[in-house]
Amino acid sequence: MLRQLFPHKKKDLKLSMMKDILIRDIKQQLRDVEAADLWIDENFEKKLSQVDDTTAFERPIPEMHSMAELASHLIEWRREVLSRLKGNPRGLEMSDAANWRNNNELRKRGWESIMQDLHTAQQDIISFLEGKDDTFLQTTYPHAVPSFPHDYKYLLTGLIHHDMYHLGQMGITIKFLKIQHLIR
């Protein structure tokens, strides 16, 4: 009797679970890079906890960004991606001062505030994606330049790649801080 009433229930459930696999995976990757036990054995929580409100603003060598500068850069691009996901025109450009704020400006904000902003910016993206499905990822970003059309999946995977790149950069910065005995 139940089979007659719900002949496709199991099949429909399976299709429903598979339907949004990409967006669930992207949200999980965004969560994981913050504090999960990743196969690369690194995450932002591990890296950021190695510096304090003094060493976070140290540039181990003049040509290298401080941890605070790197975190601020990540905040700006997370906010920019969220804005674009909401369909807004491009805001932040590579040449903008906000792309790489200097340590003097960042010290005024404070290390704790920067770390909180970094976490909040990531959570804002994840919250925005709640309730969205894989079809959202295939939506073309309406303000993309004609020579380079792209969708929201491209923006989000690019953000994850960007996070991983700068996570590695933080690792190098920390190694240099250790070499100079600024941190243990």
C-alpha positions in Angstrom: 0.0 0.0 0.0 2.7 2.5 1.0 4.7 1.7 -2.2 1.6 2.6 -4.2 1.2 5.9 -2.4 4.9 6.8 -2.6 6.3 4.9 -5.5 9.3 7.3 -6.1 10.0 8.4 -2.6 13.4 6.7 -2.3 14.4 7.7 -5.7 13.3 11.3 -5.2 15.1 11.5 -1.9 18.3 10.3 -3.5 18.0 12.9 -6.3 17.2 15.6 -3.8 20.3 14.7 -1.8 22.5 14.7 -4.9 21.0 17.9 -6.4 22.8 20.4 -4.1 26.1 18.5 -3.7 28.2 21.4 -5.1 26.9 24.1 -2.9 27.1 21.9 0.1 30.7 21.1 -0.8 31.6 24.8 -1.3 30.1 25.7 2.1 32.0 22.9 3.8 35.3 24.0 2.2 34.7 27.6 3.4 34.1 26.2 6.9 37.0 23.8 6.8 39.7 26.3 5.8 39.0 28.2 9.0 39.4 25.5 11.6 39.1 22.0 10.3 41.6 19.2 10.3 42.4 19.4 6.6 44.6 17.0 4.8 47.2 19.7 4.3 47.3 19.9 8.2 46.8 23.7 8.2 44.0 26.1 8.6 43.6 29.8 9.5 43.0 29.1 13.1 46.3 27.3 13.4 48.2 30.0 11.6 46.6 33.1 13.2 47.0 31.7 16.7 50.8 31.7 16.3 51.0 35.5 16.4 49.8 38.0 19.0 48.7 41.7 18.9 52.3 42.7 18.4 53.8 40.1 16.1 50.7 40.1 13.8 51.9 43.5 12.5 55.5 42.6 11.9 56.9 42.3 8.4 59.7 39.8 8.7 61.4 41.4 5.7 60.2 44.7 4.1 58.9 42.9 0.9 56.8 40.5 2.8 53.3 41.1 4.2 52.5 40.9 7.9 49.9 38.5 9.1 47.6 41.4 9.8 48.0 42.7 6.2 47.2 39.2 4.9 44.2 38.8 7.1 42.9 42.2 6.1 43.4 41.4 2.4 41.3 38.2 2.9 38.6 40.2 4.7 38.3 42.7 1.8 38.0 40.0 -0.9 35.5 38.0 1.1 33.4 41.1 1.4 33.8 41.7 -2.3 32.8 38.2 -3.2 29.7 38.4 -1.0 28.7 41.7 -2.7 29.1 40.1 -6.1 27.1 37.1 -5.0 24.3 39.5 -4.2 24.5 40.7 -7.8 26.3 44.0 -7.1 28.8 45.5 -9.6 32.5 45.0 -9.0 33.7 47.1 -6.1 37.2 46.2 -5.0 39.9 46.3 -7.6 43.5 45.1 -7.3 44.8 48.7 -7.3 42.6 49.9 -4.5 44.2 50.9 -1.2 41.8 48.7 0.7 43.2 45.6 -1.1 46.4 45.9 0.9 45.9 48.1 4.0 49.1 49.1 5.7 50.1 48.1 9.2 49.7 51.6 10.6 46.1 51.6 9.6 45.6 48.0 10.8 47.1 48.6 14.2 44.4 51.1 14.9 41.8 48.4 14.3 43.6 45.9 16.5 44.5 42.3 16.0 41.5 40.9 17.8 39.1 43.0 15.7 40.8 41.9 12.5 40.6 38.2 13.5 36.9 38.7 14.3 36.2 40.5 11.0 37.9 37.6 9.1 35.7 35.1 10.8 32.6 37.2 10.3 33.3 37.8 6.6 33.5 34.0 6.1 30.3 33.3 8.1 28.5 36.0 6.2 29.2 34.2 2.9 28.2 30.8 4.3 25.0 32.3 5.8 24.2 33.9 2.4 24.6 30.5 0.7 22.1 28.8 3.1 19.0 28.0 1.2 20.7 28.4 -2.2 21.0 25.4 -4.5 23.4 24.3 -7.2 21.4 26.2 -9.8 22.5 29.4 -8.0 26.1 28.5 -8.6 25.4 28.3 -12.4 23.9 31.8 -12.4 26.0 34.1 -14.5 27.4 37.1 -12.6 25.5 40.0 -14.2 28.4 42.5 -14.1 31.1 40.3 -15.6 33.0 41.9 -18.4 31.8 40.6 -21.8 35.3 39.2 -22.6 35.1 37.1 -19.4 31.7 35.9 -18.5 31.6 33.7 -15.3 29.1 32.3 -12.8 28.9 32.3 -9.0 30.6 29.0 -8.8 33.6 30.5 -10.4 33.6 33.3 -7.8 33.3 30.9 -4.9 35.9 28.4 -6.1 38.2 31.4 -6.8 37.7 32.6 -3.3 38.6 29.2 -1.9 41.8 29.1 -4.1 42.6 32.6 -2.9 42.2 31.5 0.8 44.5 28.5 0.3 47.1 30.6 -1.5 47.3 33.1 1.3 47.2 30.4 3.9 50.4 29.2 2.4 51.7 32.7 2.4 50.9 33.0 6.1 53.0 29.8 6.7 56.0 31.4 5.0 55.5 34.6 7.0 55.4 32.6 10.2 58.6 30.7 9.3 60.4 34.0 8.7 59.1 35.4 12.0 60.5 32.3 13.7 63.9 32.6 12.0 64.1 36.2 13.3 63.0 34.9 16.8 60.0 37.2 16.8 57.8 34.2 17.6 58.4 30.6 18.8 
